[in-house]
Amino acid sequence: MPNDVERDVDAIKLPQWGRVVETGGVVPYEVHDADNEPIEPVRRYLRDFVAQGRRAGSVRSYAYDLLRWWRWLQVLDVEWDKVTSAEVRELVLWLQRSTKPRRTPRTKSAATAGTINPITRKQHVGDQYAARTIRHSNAVIRSFYEFWIERGAGPLVNPVPQERRGGQRPNAHHNPLEPFRSEGRLRYNPPVPKRRPRAMPDQQWDALFTALRSDRDRALASLVISNASRAAEVLGIRCGDLDWGDQLVRVRRKGTGAEQWLPASDDAFVWLRLYLDSIGPLSPSDPVWWTLRRRRRGEGPLVLQPLNYDALRAVLRRVNDALGTNWTMHDLRHTCALRMLRDRNLSLRDIQTILGHAHLSTTQLYLEEEPEEVIRRVHQHLLDRKQTEASVPVPAPARGYNAADLAVLFGEQSR
């Protein structure tokens, strides 16, 4: 199909064709077609993806992006190995203008979708596809076709092209003593607005902590606010990962899976003790975080099950509904990081180690001043200046000048 084909993307509706299936096997997630059969090109790609050491969460994310790509190809009636950059371009245009499908319609959140929360000053999640979602989709599709092009299958050229700098071949005339530079952005990647890390004000943290309804939730929040662990990292903690004597917690880092001991506050271990005493004895290999759930929805007795990410989100959803906020677990991580940066006893290298950043440049993003803090200091500066000016006596006019004439010329301050 020619590369300059244009389609009416506003008229396209993606069908509910196929689905992502959790298998529990070597490849934890597969993409199945309408006949519930695995899509072989996707299955083989995901198998290679798993062999690279990728985690199940990443496999699931890639599977859903490839499912959407296959649905798109079904609508356009184009074979997966005959696509060009035109199909990718039209998909990006469709994503920029379409509404995300939802299993259930919005209820209370319909009025706030895409708006700014007046308390947190954060934007609520909207119904449109975010720029990061589109960029991730492009990266997945490009990676999928790179895999097949290397094996001599698929299209001759990757349908997700890169923009070359100055029209030259990437890394042409490369100096072997210097690192390779980036080959350029993907052509159809939309720009992403720069987001600054924001700390949760102390009074807002106190309100959130007070609204938590169980010792488990208080222990979990206290742990994250004291060592900036990510949600996936803190949910993966097991009883053997707690060092009660030195008040340390062992986490497995997101991405690398490397084990790291992190310090935690006294309050976090107090709430941990209260919570663990309430659920009974656990073995060192058992997860720390548990929740009461029925094995089947609406049926059977309540049983203890490990706390997962969806259940943790439900905890925050209840708190946010009560407070009228939209805080996330990652806000606690940002808050901890910015609190540590304000402590002169901690170096930037110390904070990088605690946050688990591979590069110091990532930690340096937290050095940017928060707009709210800058505004507060400027307001204080204006107030101090006003008070200083009011306390300085106005000198009397020199001999030979009429005070009434000066008042007319300069205003009442000359009096």
C-alpha positions as CSV (number, residue, x, y, z in Angstrom):
1,M,0.0,0.0,0.0
2,P,1.5,3.4,-0.8
3,N,3.1,5.4,1.9
4,D,1.0,8.5,1.2
5,V,-2.4,6.9,1.9
6,E,-4.7,8.9,4.1
7,R,-7.7,7.5,6.0
8,D,-10.5,9.0,7.9
9,V,-9.2,8.2,11.4
10,D,-12.2,9.8,13.1
11,A,-14.5,7.2,11.6
12,I,-12.4,4.2,12.7
13,K,-13.7,2.1,15.6
14,L,-11.4,-0.6,16.9
15,P,-13.3,-3.9,17.4
16,Q,-13.1,-6.0,20.6
17,W,-11.1,-8.6,18.6
18,G,-8.8,-10.9,20.5
19,R,-7.5,-10.7,24.0
20,V,-4.5,-10.9,26.3
21,V,-4.3,-14.2,28.2
22,E,-2.3,-14.9,31.3
23,T,-0.7,-18.4,30.7
24,G,1.4,-19.0,33.8
25,G,4.0,-20.6,31.5
26,V,7.4,-19.6,30.2
27,V,5.8,-16.6,28.4
28,P,3.4,-15.3,31.2
29,Y,1.1,-13.5,28.7
30,E,0.0,-14.2,25.2
31,V,-2.1,-12.4,22.6
32,H,-4.9,-14.6,21.3
33,D,-7.0,-14.0,18.2
34,A,-10.8,-14.2,17.9
35,D,-10.6,-18.0,17.8
36,N,-8.7,-18.0,21.1
37,E,-5.5,-19.2,19.4
38,P,-2.1,-17.6,20.1
39,I,-1.0,-15.1,17.4
40,E,2.2,-16.9,16.4
41,P,4.4,-13.8,15.4
42,V,3.6,-12.1,18.7
43,R,4.1,-15.3,20.7
44,R,7.6,-15.9,19.3
45,Y,8.5,-12.2,19.8
46,L,7.3,-12.3,23.5
47,R,9.3,-15.5,24.1
48,D,12.4,-13.8,22.9
49,F,11.5,-10.8,25.0
50,V,11.2,-13.0,28.2
51,A,14.6,-14.5,27.4
52,Q,16.1,-11.1,27.7
53,G,15.2,-11.1,31.4
54,R,12.1,-8.9,31.1
55,R,9.6,-9.1,34.0
56,A,6.0,-10.3,33.7
57,G,4.7,-6.7,34.0
58,S,6.6,-5.6,31.0
59,V,5.5,-8.7,29.0
60,R,1.9,-7.8,29.9
61,S,2.3,-4.2,28.8
62,Y,3.9,-5.2,25.5
63,A,1.2,-7.8,24.9
64,Y,-1.6,-5.2,25.2
65,D,0.2,-2.8,22.8
66,L,0.6,-5.5,20.3
67,L,-3.1,-6.6,20.7
68,R,-4.1,-3.0,19.8
69,W,-1.7,-3.1,16.8
70,W,-3.3,-6.3,15.6
71,R,-6.8,-4.9,16.0
72,W,-5.7,-1.9,14.0
73,L,-4.4,-4.1,11.2
74,Q,-7.7,-6.0,11.2
75,V,-9.6,-2.7,10.6
76,L,-7.2,-1.6,7.8
77,D,-7.2,-5.1,6.3
78,V,-3.4,-5.1,6.1
79,E,-1.2,-8.1,6.8
80,W,1.3,-7.7,9.6
81,D,4.3,-8.3,7.4
82,K,3.1,-6.0,4.6
83,V,2.8,-2.8,6.7
84,T,4.5,0.5,6.0
85,S,5.0,3.7,8.0
86,A,1.6,4.9,6.7
87,E,-0.2,2.5,9.0
88,V,1.9,3.6,12.0
89,R,1.3,7.2,11.2
90,E,-2.5,6.7,10.9
91,L,-2.5,4.8,14.2
92,V,-0.7,7.7,16.0
93,L,-3.3,10.1,14.5
94,W,-6.1,7.9,15.7
95,L,-4.7,7.6,19.2
96,Q,-4.3,11.4,19.5
97,R,-8.0,11.8,18.7
98,S,-9.7,8.8,20.3
99,T,-11.1,8.1,23.7
100,K,-9.7,5.2,25.7
101,P,-12.1,2.2,26.0
102,R,-13.4,1.4,29.4
103,R,-14.8,-1.8,30.8
104,T,-17.3,0.2,32.9
105,P,-18.4,3.8,32.4
106,R,-17.1,6.5,34.7
107,T,-19.3,7.5,37.6
108,K,-18.0,10.0,40.2
109,S,-14.8,10.5,38.2
110,A,-16.5,11.6,35.1
111,A,-16.8,15.2,36.3
112,T,-13.1,15.5,37.2
113,A,-11.5,13.6,34.2
114,G,-8.7,15.7,32.8
115,T,-9.2,18.6,35.3
116,I,-6.7,20.0,37.8
117,N,-7.3,19.0,41.4
118,P,-7.5,22.2,43.5
119,I,-5.9,20.6,46.6
120,T,-3.0,18.6,45.0
121,R,-2.7,20.8,41.8
122,K,-2.3,17.6,39.9
123,Q,-4.2,16.7,36.8
124,H,-6.7,13.9,37.0
125,V,-6.4,11.1,34.6
126,G,-8.3,11.9,31.4
127,D,-10.1,9.9,28.8
128,Q,-7.6,10.5,26.0
129,Y,-4.5,8.6,25.2
130,A,-1.5,10.4,26.8
131,A,1.7,11.2,24.8
132,R,3.6,8.7,26.9
133,T,1.2,5.9,25.9
134,I,1.6,6.8,22.2
135,R,5.4,6.8,22.5
136,H,5.3,3.4,24.3
137,S,3.1,2.0,21.5
138,N,5.6,3.2,18.9
139,A,8.6,1.7,20.8
140,V,6.8,-1.7,21.1
141,I,5.9,-1.9,17.5
142,R,9.4,-0.9,16.4
143,S,10.9,-3.5,18.7
144,F,8.5,-6.2,17.3
145,Y,9.5,-5.5,13.7
146,E,13.2,-5.2,14.6
147,F,13.0,-8.8,15.9
148,W,11.4,-10.1,12.7
149,I,13.6,-8.1,10.3
150,E,16.7,-9.6,11.9
151,R,15.3,-13.0,11.2
152,G,14.6,-12.2,7.5
153,A,10.8,-12.0,7.9
154,G,8.3,-9.1,8.0
155,P,8.6,-6.0,5.9
156,L,12.0,-4.9,4.4
157,V,12.0,-1.7,6.3
158,N,10.9,-1.1,9.9
159,P,7.5,0.7,9.7
160,V,8.4,2.9,12.7
161,P,11.1,5.1,11.3
162,Q,13.6,7.3,13.1
163,E,14.4,10.9,12.3
164,R,18.0,11.1,11.3
165,R,20.1,14.1,12.4
166,G,21.1,16.2,9.4
167,G,20.0,13.4,7.0
168,Q,23.2,11.4,7.8
169,R,23.5,7.8,8.8
170,P,23.3,7.4,12.6
171,N,26.8,7.5,14.3
172,A,28.5,8.0,10.9
173,H,32.3,8.6,11.4
174,H,32.0,7.5,15.0
175,N,35.1,8.0,17.2
176,P,35.8,4.7,19.0
177,L,37.0,6.6,22.1
178,E,33.6,8.2,22.6
179,P,30.3,6.7,23.5
180,F,27.6,6.2,20.8
181,R,25.1,9.0,20.7
182,S,21.4,8.5,20.5
183,E,20.2,7.7,17.0
184,G,17.4,10.2,17.1
185,R,13.7,10.2,18.1
186,L,11.1,8.1,16.5
187,R,9.4,10.1,13.8
188,Y,5.8,9.9,15.0
189,N,6.6,10.3,18.7
190,P,4.6,13.2,20.2
191,P,6.5,15.6,22.6
192,V,6.1,14.8,26.2
193,P,5.6,17.8,28.6
194,K,8.3,17.9,31.3
195,R,7.0,16.9,34.7
196,R,8.7,18.2,37.8
197,P,8.8,16.0,41.0
198,R,6.5,17.5,43.6
199,A,6.5,17.0,47.3
200,M,3.4,16.4,49.2
201,P,3.0,19.3,51.8
202,D,3.3,18.1,55.4
203,Q,-0.3,19.0,56.2
204,Q,-1.5,17.0,53.3
205,W,0.6,14.0,54.3
206,D,-0.9,14.2,57.8
207,A,-4.4,14.3,56.3
208,L,-3.7,11.3,54.1
209,F,-2.1,9.3,56.9
210,T,-5.1,10.0,59.2
211,A,-7.5,8.9,56.6
212,L,-5.9,5.4,56.3
213,R,-8.1,2.8,58.0
214,S,-5.8,0.0,59.0
215,D,-2.4,-0.6,60.6
216,R,-1.4,-2.4,57.4
217,D,-2.0,0.7,55.3
218,R,-0.3,3.0,57.8
219,A,2.7,0.7,57.9
220,L,3.0,0.6,54.1
221,A,2.6,4.4,53.7
222,S,5.1,5.1,56.5
223,L,7.6,2.7,54.8
224,V,7.4,4.4,51.4
225,I,7.5,7.9,52.8
226,S,10.7,7.1,54.7
227,N,12.7,5.2,52.0
228,A,11.1,6.1,48.6
229,S,10.6,2.6,47.5
230,R,8.4,2.0,44.5
231,A,5.0,0.4,44.8
232,A,6.1,-2.8,43.0
233,E,9.2,-3.0,45.3
234,V,7.4,-2.5,48.5
235,L,4.7,-5.0,47.6
236,G,7.4,-7.6,46.9
237,I,8.8,-7.5,50.5
238,R,8.7,-10.8,52.4
239,C,9.0,-11.4,56.1
240,G,12.6,-12.4,55.7
241,D,13.4,-9.0,54.2
242,L,12.8,-7.2,57.5
243,D,15.8,-6.4,59.7
244,W,14.2,-5.4,62.9
245,G,17.5,-4.7,64.8
246,D,18.9,-2.2,62.3
247,Q,15.5,-1.1,60.9
248,L,16.3,-2.1,57.3
249,V,14.0,-3.4,54.6
250,R,15.3,-5.4,51.6
251,V,13.7,-4.6,48.3
252,R,14.1,-6.0,44.8
253,R,14.7,-3.1,42.4
254,K,12.4,-2.5,39.5
255,G,13.9,-3.4,36.2
256,T,17.2,-5.0,37.4
257,G,15.7,-7.1,40.2
258,A,18.8,-6.4,42.3
259,E,18.4,-6.7,46.0
260,Q,19.1,-3.6,48.1
261,W,18.7,-2.9,51.8
262,L,17.0,0.4,52.6
263,P,16.6,2.2,55.9
264,A,13.1,2.9,57.3
265,S,11.8,5.2,60.0
266,D,11.0,4.2,63.6
267,D,7.3,4.9,62.9
268,A,7.3,2.5,59.9
269,F,8.5,-0.4,62.1
270,V,6.1,0.4,64.9
271,W,3.2,0.2,62.5
272,L,4.7,-2.9,60.9
273,R,4.8,-4.6,64.3
274,L,1.2,-3.7,65.1
275,Y,0.0,-4.9,61.7
276,L,1.9,-8.2,61.8
277,D,0.7,-9.0,65.3
278,S,-2.9,-8.7,64.0
279,I,-2.6,-11.3,61.2
280,G,-0.8,-14.0,63.1
281,P,2.6,-15.9,62.5
282,L,4.2,-15.8,59.0
283,S,7.2,-17.7,57.7
284,P,10.2,-15.8,56.3
285,S,9.2,-16.6,52.7
286,D,5.7,-15.3,53.1
287,P,4.8,-11.9,51.7
288,V,4.4,-9.1,54.3
289,W,1.3,-7.5,52.9
290,W,-2.0,-9.4,53.0
291,T,-5.7,-8.6,52.5
292,L,-9.0,-10.3,53.2
293,R,-10.8,-11.4,50.0
294,R,-13.2,-14.0,48.8
295,R,-11.8,-16.6,46.5
296,R,-14.7,-16.0,44.1
297,R,-16.5,-12.7,43.8
298,G,-19.5,-12.8,46.1
299,E,-19.0,-16.4,47.2
300,G,-17.3,-18.3,50.0
301,P,-15.6,-17.1,53.2
302,L,-13.1,-14.3,53.5
303,V,-9.5,-15.6,53.2
304,L,-6.1,-14.0,53.4
305,Q,-4.5,-13.3,50.0
306,P,-1.4,-11.4,49.1
307,L,-2.0,-7.7,48.6
308,N,-1.6,-6.8,44.9
309,Y,-1.2,-3.5,43.0
310,D,-5.0,-3.3,42.2
311,A,-5.9,-3.7,45.9
312,L,-3.3,-1.0,46.8
313,R,-4.8,1.4,44.3
314,A,-8.2,0.7,45.8
315,V,-6.9,1.8,49.2
316,L,-5.7,5.1,47.8
317,R,-8.9,5.5,45.9
318,R,-10.9,5.4,49.1
319,V,-8.6,7.9,50.8
320,N,-8.7,10.2,47.8
321,D,-12.5,10.1,47.7
322,A,-12.6,11.1,51.3
323,L,-10.1,13.9,51.0
324,G,-11.0,15.1,47.5
325,T,-7.4,14.5,46.3
326,N,-5.7,12.4,43.7
327,W,-2.5,11.3,45.3
328,T,-0.6,8.2,44.1
329,M,2.0,6.0,45.7
330,H,4.6,7.6,43.5
331,D,3.8,11.0,45.1
332,L,5.1,9.5,48.4
333,R,8.3,8.5,46.6
334,H,8.7,12.1,45.3
335,T,8.0,13.5,48.7
336,C,10.6,11.3,50.4
337,A,13.2,12.2,47.7
338,L,12.6,16.0,48.0
339,R,12.7,15.8,51.9
340,M,16.1,14.1,51.7
341,L,17.4,16.8,49.2
342,R,16.6,19.5,51.8
343,D,18.7,17.8,54.4
344,R,22.3,19.2,54.1
345,N,23.7,16.1,55.8
346,L,22.8,13.9,52.7
347,S,24.7,14.2,49.5
348,L,23.2,13.8,46.0
349,R,25.1,10.5,45.7
350,D,23.4,9.2,48.9
351,I,20.0,10.1,47.5
352,Q,20.8,8.4,44.2
353,T,21.6,5.2,46.1
354,I,18.4,5.2,48.1
355,L,16.2,6.0,45.0
356,G,17.9,3.2,43.0
357,H,18.7,5.5,40.1
358,A,21.3,4.1,37.6
359,H,22.4,7.5,36.6
360,L,23.0,10.6,38.7
361,S,21.4,12.8,36.0
362,T,18.0,11.1,36.9
363,T,18.4,12.1,40.6
364,Q,19.4,15.7,39.5
365,L,15.8,16.1,38.2
366,Y,14.8,16.5,41.8
367,L,17.0,19.5,42.2
368,E,14.6,21.7,40.2
369,E,12.8,24.1,42.4
370,E,9.1,23.4,43.0
371,P,6.9,26.3,41.6
372,E,4.9,26.4,44.9
373,E,8.0,26.9,46.9
374,V,9.3,29.6,44.6
375,I,5.9,31.4,44.8
376,R,5.9,31.1,48.6
377,R,9.4,32.7,48.9
378,V,8.5,35.5,46.5
379,H,5.3,36.3,48.4
380,Q,7.4,36.4,51.6
381,H,9.9,38.7,49.9
382,L,7.1,41.1,48.9
383,L,5.7,41.1,52.3
384,D,9.0,41.7,54.0
385,R,9.7,44.5,51.6
386,K,6.4,46.1,52.3
387,Q,7.0,45.9,56.0
388,T,10.5,47.4,55.6
389,E,9.2,50.3,53.6
390,A,6.5,51.0,56.1
391,S,9.0,51.1,59.0
392,V,11.4,53.6,57.3
393,P,10.4,57.2,58.3
394,V,9.9,59.6,55.5
395,P,12.5,62.4,55.7
396,A,11.3,66.0,56.1
397,P,11.6,68.2,53.1
398,A,14.7,70.3,52.9
399,R,14.6,74.0,53.7
400,G,13.0,76.0,50.9
401,Y,10.6,73.3,49.8
402,N,6.9,73.4,50.4
403,A,5.6,70.1,51.9
404,A,2.2,70.6,50.2
405,D,3.8,71.0,46.8
406,L,5.8,67.8,47.3
407,A,2.7,65.9,48.3
408,V,1.0,66.9,45.0
409,L,4.1,65.9,43.0
410,F,5.1,62.6,44.7
411,G,1.9,61.6,46.5
412,E,1.1,61.1,50.2
413,Q,4.4,59.4,51.0
414,S,6.3,62.8,50.9
415,R,4.4,64.0,53.9
